[in-house]
Amino acid sequence: MYSKSSPSLDLYCVEIQRDPKDLGLSVVLLANCELMARRDFLRLFPEYKHGFPLMEVYLARYVEFDWQTGRCIVAKRERQPEGIRQSNPSVL
C-alpha cells in the first residue's frame, strides 16, 4: 500500500520478446519508476527471470484494451528533462 508521502505512480509498459520471431508480451503496471515496474513484472512472471528475454520498460501516455480481441494499444510518453516543466500540464 502506498501512503500520501509516496512518489506519484505512473503507468509503465513492460514488453518482453523471447526471440526475434516471437510476438512478445506487454504488461501495463502502476509503478513509480522503471526499476519498480521491472521488479513487479518479474514478480508476476518469475519464469522470465532466468531466460534473459529482450525486455523494454517505458512510460505509457495512453493505454487502451480491447477485451473482445485481447489486444491493446499503448502510446509511449516522451521523457521531459528534469529541470524543465511543461507550461500546460494537461498535455503530455
Backbone hydrogen bonds, N-H to C=O, Kabsch-Sander energy under -0.5 kcal/mol:
donor,donor_aa,acceptor,acceptor_aa,energy
6,S,3,S,-1.5
10,D,31,A,-3.4
12,Y,10,D,-0.5
12,Y,29,L,-3.1
13,C,58,Y,-2.9
14,V,12,Y,-0.5
14,V,27,V,-2.9
15,E,13,C,-0.6
15,E,56,E,-3.0
16,I,25,L,-2.5
17,Q,54,L,-2.0
22,D,19,D,-1.8
25,L,16,I,-2.0
27,V,14,V,-2.4
29,L,12,Y,-3.0
29,L,27,V,-0.5
31,A,10,D,-2.6
31,A,29,L,-0.6
37,A,33,C,-1.9
38,R,34,E,-2.5
39,R,35,L,-2.3
40,D,36,M,-2.7
41,F,37,A,-2.2
42,L,38,R,-2.2
43,R,39,R,-1.6
44,L,40,D,-1.9
45,F,41,F,-2.5
48,Y,45,F,-1.9
49,K,46,P,-1.7
52,F,48,Y,-0.6
54,L,17,Q,-2.1
56,E,15,E,-2.7
58,Y,13,C,-2.0
60,A,11,L,-3.0
61,R,75,A,-3.6
62,Y,75,A,-1.2
64,E,73,I,-2.4
66,D,71,R,-3.1
67,W,65,F,-0.7
70,G,66,D,-2.4
71,R,66,D,-0.8
73,I,64,E,-2.7
75,A,62,Y,-2.8
76,K,74,V,-0.5
77,R,59,L,-2.2
84,I,81,P,-1.3
91,V,88,N,-1.6
92,L,90,S,-0.6
